[in-house]
Amino acid sequence: MNDIKKVAFVTGASRGIGKAIVEKLASDGFKVGFSYVSSDEKAKAIVDEMTEKGLEVFSVKFDVKNFQEVEDAFDKIYEEHGRIDVLVNNAGITRDKLFSRMKEDDFDQVIDTNLKGIFNCSKQVARKMSKQKSGRIINISSLAGLVGNIGQVNYSASKAGVIGFTRSLAAELGAYGITVNAVAPGLIKTDMTDAIPDQIREGMIKAVPLKRIGQPEDIGNVVGFLAGETGSYITGQVISVDGVLSSI
């Protein structure tokens, strides 16, 4: 078994945190696949970039909120690569608005992607991991799921749901040697935070006790720890990566 290349799969990894997770897991020796939903060119560029670094990476296009697309995609992954040892549920969206202005579709799209998408993808690997008697499922939640956020009722609800999903599934799958954990990023440098006006972003950074914004690699490193042998006795946990912001 030791000479078998382990396979990890990361959803929504064409940029930011997802891309950092792909690079970390591939650097740790996994063959890593990632999903994307829009730009074929961007996905190809990531594969090419990683390949040039000597990493083994592949991409698959599907929408995590569409159960049939997910099922077809994972069937193809298992057919071509034989196994999935680590699933990282990272795909997520925001539709930020004050609750008084939030439309039903704003709520549904966020819940369907951020929460039901995790159900859809985890459903495809849980039984096979159980047969393997091993596996890691790592869900990306958020600080917003722990403490809430003005203008993010939909996002906070979805990410809080991820935490409940994680703890319940960990209890169900532990007997099969499968760990299930969540990582809750705080203020991380991504396209989303780059779009925040400078004055507001600086105020947010001042609220972080470490007085700096986190990097996507900070999340990648924690996911790498949970995916490796060093994290083998950790399950049902939510690890905050937020510069201690959630603790004050």
C-alpha positions as CSV (number, residue, x, y, z in Angstrom):
1,M,0.0,0.0,0.0
2,N,2.8,2.4,0.7
3,D,3.8,2.7,-2.9
4,I,0.3,3.7,-4.0
5,K,0.0,7.4,-4.8
6,K,-2.7,8.9,-2.6
7,V,-5.2,11.2,-4.3
8,A,-6.7,14.3,-2.9
9,F,-9.5,16.4,-4.4
10,V,-10.3,20.0,-3.7
11,T,-13.5,21.7,-4.8
12,G,-13.6,25.3,-6.0
13,A,-9.8,25.7,-6.3
14,S,-9.2,27.9,-9.3
15,R,-7.9,30.8,-7.1
16,G,-7.2,32.0,-3.6
17,I,-7.5,29.6,-0.7
18,G,-8.4,26.6,-2.9
19,K,-5.4,27.1,-5.1
20,A,-3.1,27.3,-2.0
21,I,-4.6,24.1,-0.7
22,V,-4.0,22.3,-4.0
23,E,-0.4,23.4,-4.1
24,K,0.2,22.4,-0.4
25,L,-1.3,18.9,-0.8
26,A,0.5,18.3,-4.1
27,S,3.8,19.5,-2.5
28,D,3.1,17.0,0.3
29,G,3.1,14.1,-2.3
30,F,-0.6,13.8,-3.2
31,K,-1.9,13.6,-6.7
32,V,-4.4,16.4,-6.5
33,G,-7.5,17.1,-8.5
34,F,-9.6,20.3,-8.2
35,S,-13.0,21.4,-9.5
36,Y,-13.9,24.7,-11.1
37,V,-17.2,26.0,-12.6
38,S,-16.3,28.7,-15.1
39,S,-13.0,29.4,-16.7
40,D,-11.3,26.5,-18.6
41,E,-8.3,28.8,-19.4
42,K,-7.7,29.6,-15.7
43,A,-8.0,25.9,-14.7
44,K,-5.5,24.9,-17.4
45,A,-3.1,27.7,-16.3
46,I,-3.2,26.3,-12.8
47,V,-2.5,22.7,-14.0
48,D,0.4,24.0,-16.2
49,E,1.8,26.1,-13.4
50,M,1.8,23.2,-10.9
51,T,3.1,20.8,-13.5
52,E,6.1,23.1,-14.1
53,K,6.8,22.8,-10.4
54,G,6.9,19.0,-10.7
55,L,3.5,18.6,-9.0
56,E,0.8,16.1,-10.1
57,V,-2.4,18.1,-10.6
58,F,-5.6,17.6,-12.7
59,S,-8.8,19.5,-13.0
60,V,-12.5,18.6,-13.4
61,K,-15.3,21.0,-14.3
62,F,-18.6,20.7,-12.4
63,D,-21.0,22.7,-10.2
64,V,-21.0,21.4,-6.7
65,K,-24.6,22.3,-6.1
66,N,-25.8,20.0,-8.9
67,F,-26.0,16.5,-7.5
68,Q,-26.0,14.8,-10.9
69,E,-23.0,16.7,-12.2
70,V,-21.1,15.9,-9.0
71,E,-22.0,12.2,-9.2
72,D,-20.9,12.0,-12.8
73,A,-17.7,13.9,-12.1
74,F,-16.7,11.7,-9.1
75,D,-17.5,8.5,-11.1
76,K,-15.0,9.8,-13.7
77,I,-12.4,10.6,-11.0
78,Y,-12.6,7.2,-9.5
79,E,-12.5,5.5,-12.9
80,E,-9.4,7.5,-14.0
81,H,-7.5,7.7,-10.7
82,G,-8.8,4.7,-8.7
83,R,-9.3,6.3,-5.3
84,I,-9.8,9.5,-3.3
85,D,-8.0,9.6,0.1
86,V,-8.7,13.3,0.9
87,L,-11.7,15.4,0.0
88,V,-11.4,19.2,0.7
89,N,-14.8,20.9,0.4
90,N,-13.7,24.4,-0.3
91,A,-16.2,25.7,-3.0
92,G,-18.2,28.6,-1.8
93,I,-19.9,31.9,-2.8
94,T,-21.2,35.1,-1.2
95,R,-24.3,37.1,-1.9
96,D,-23.8,39.8,0.8
97,K,-26.8,42.0,1.5
98,L,-28.6,43.3,4.6
99,F,-31.4,40.9,5.5
100,S,-34.1,43.5,4.6
101,R,-32.8,43.6,1.0
102,M,-31.9,39.9,0.7
103,K,-33.9,38.0,-1.9
104,E,-34.8,34.4,-1.7
105,D,-32.4,33.6,-4.6
106,D,-29.6,35.2,-2.7
107,F,-30.2,32.9,0.2
108,D,-30.8,29.8,-1.9
109,Q,-27.7,30.1,-4.1
110,V,-25.4,30.5,-1.0
111,I,-27.0,27.6,0.9
112,D,-27.0,25.4,-2.2
113,T,-23.4,26.0,-3.0
114,N,-21.8,26.3,0.4
115,L,-23.8,23.7,2.4
116,K,-25.6,21.4,0.0
117,G,-22.5,21.3,-2.2
118,I,-20.6,19.7,0.8
119,F,-23.3,17.1,1.1
120,N,-23.2,16.4,-2.6
121,C,-19.4,15.9,-2.7
122,S,-19.1,14.1,0.6
123,K,-21.8,11.7,-0.4
124,Q,-19.6,10.5,-3.3
125,V,-16.6,9.6,-1.2
126,A,-18.0,8.4,2.2
127,R,-18.9,4.9,1.2
128,K,-15.7,4.3,-0.8
129,M,-13.6,5.7,2.0
130,S,-15.5,3.4,4.4
131,K,-14.5,0.4,2.3
132,Q,-10.9,1.6,2.3
133,K,-11.1,1.9,6.1
134,S,-9.4,5.3,5.7
135,G,-10.0,8.8,4.5
136,R,-10.0,12.5,5.3
137,I,-12.8,14.9,4.7
138,I,-11.9,18.6,5.4
139,N,-14.6,21.2,5.1
140,I,-13.8,24.9,4.8
141,S,-16.2,26.9,7.1
142,S,-15.6,30.5,8.1
143,L,-15.3,32.8,11.1
144,A,-18.7,34.1,9.9
145,G,-20.1,30.6,10.8
146,L,-18.9,31.0,14.4
147,V,-19.7,34.6,15.2
148,G,-22.0,35.9,12.4
149,N,-21.6,38.9,10.3
150,I,-23.8,41.9,9.4
151,G,-24.9,41.5,5.8
152,Q,-24.1,37.8,5.7
153,V,-27.2,36.0,7.1
154,N,-27.1,33.6,4.2
155,Y,-23.3,33.1,4.3
156,S,-23.1,32.8,8.1
157,A,-26.0,30.3,8.1
158,S,-24.3,28.2,5.4
159,K,-20.9,28.1,7.2
160,A,-22.5,27.4,10.6
161,G,-24.3,24.5,8.9
162,V,-20.9,23.3,7.7
163,I,-19.8,23.0,11.3
164,G,-22.8,21.0,12.3
165,F,-22.4,18.8,9.2
166,T,-18.7,18.2,10.1
167,R,-19.3,17.2,13.7
168,S,-22.1,14.9,12.9
169,L,-20.4,13.2,10.0
170,A,-17.2,12.7,12.1
171,A,-19.3,10.8,14.6
172,E,-20.8,8.6,11.9
173,L,-17.6,7.8,10.0
174,G,-15.0,7.5,12.8
175,A,-15.5,3.7,13.1
176,Y,-14.3,3.4,9.5
177,G,-11.0,5.2,10.1
178,I,-12.3,8.4,8.5
179,T,-11.6,11.8,10.0
180,V,-13.9,14.8,9.3
181,N,-12.8,18.3,10.3
182,A,-13.5,21.9,9.5
183,V,-11.2,24.9,9.0
184,A,-12.7,28.3,9.7
185,P,-10.7,31.1,8.1
186,G,-10.9,34.7,9.3
187,L,-9.7,37.6,7.3
188,I,-7.6,36.1,4.5
189,K,-6.1,37.9,1.5
190,T,-8.3,36.8,-1.5
191,D,-10.0,38.5,-4.4
192,M,-13.0,39.0,-2.1
193,T,-11.0,40.9,0.6
194,D,-9.0,42.8,-2.1
195,A,-12.4,44.2,-3.3
196,I,-13.1,45.7,0.1
197,P,-12.4,49.5,0.2
198,D,-9.0,50.2,1.7
199,Q,-10.3,52.2,4.7
200,I,-12.7,49.4,5.6
201,R,-10.1,46.7,5.1
202,E,-7.6,48.6,7.3
203,G,-10.2,48.8,10.0
204,M,-10.8,45.1,9.8
205,I,-7.1,44.4,10.1
206,K,-6.8,46.6,13.2
207,A,-9.5,44.4,14.8
208,V,-7.2,41.3,14.4
209,P,-5.0,40.9,17.5
210,L,-2.1,39.9,15.2
211,K,-2.6,43.1,13.3
212,R,-2.2,41.5,9.9
213,I,-4.3,39.8,7.2
214,G,-3.9,36.1,6.8
215,Q,-2.6,34.5,3.6
216,P,-4.2,31.6,1.6
217,E,-1.1,29.5,2.5
218,D,-2.1,29.8,6.2
219,I,-5.2,27.8,5.4
220,G,-3.3,25.4,3.1
221,N,-0.9,24.6,5.9
222,V,-3.7,23.6,8.3
223,V,-5.4,21.5,5.6
224,G,-2.1,19.8,4.9
225,F,-1.7,19.0,8.6
226,L,-5.2,17.5,8.8
227,A,-4.6,15.5,5.6
228,G,-1.3,14.1,6.8
229,E,-0.4,11.4,9.3
230,T,0.2,14.1,12.0
231,G,-3.5,14.8,12.0
232,S,-4.7,11.2,12.1
233,Y,-6.2,11.4,15.7
234,I,-8.1,14.7,15.1
235,T,-11.7,14.5,14.1
236,G,-14.9,16.4,14.6
237,Q,-13.0,19.6,15.2
238,V,-13.2,23.2,13.9
239,I,-9.8,24.9,13.7
240,S,-10.0,28.6,13.5
241,V,-7.3,30.4,11.4
242,D,-8.1,34.0,12.2
243,G,-5.3,35.6,14.2
244,V,-7.3,34.9,17.4
245,L,-10.2,37.2,16.2
246,S,-12.9,34.6,17.1
247,S,-11.7,34.5,20.7
248,I,-12.3,38.1,21.6
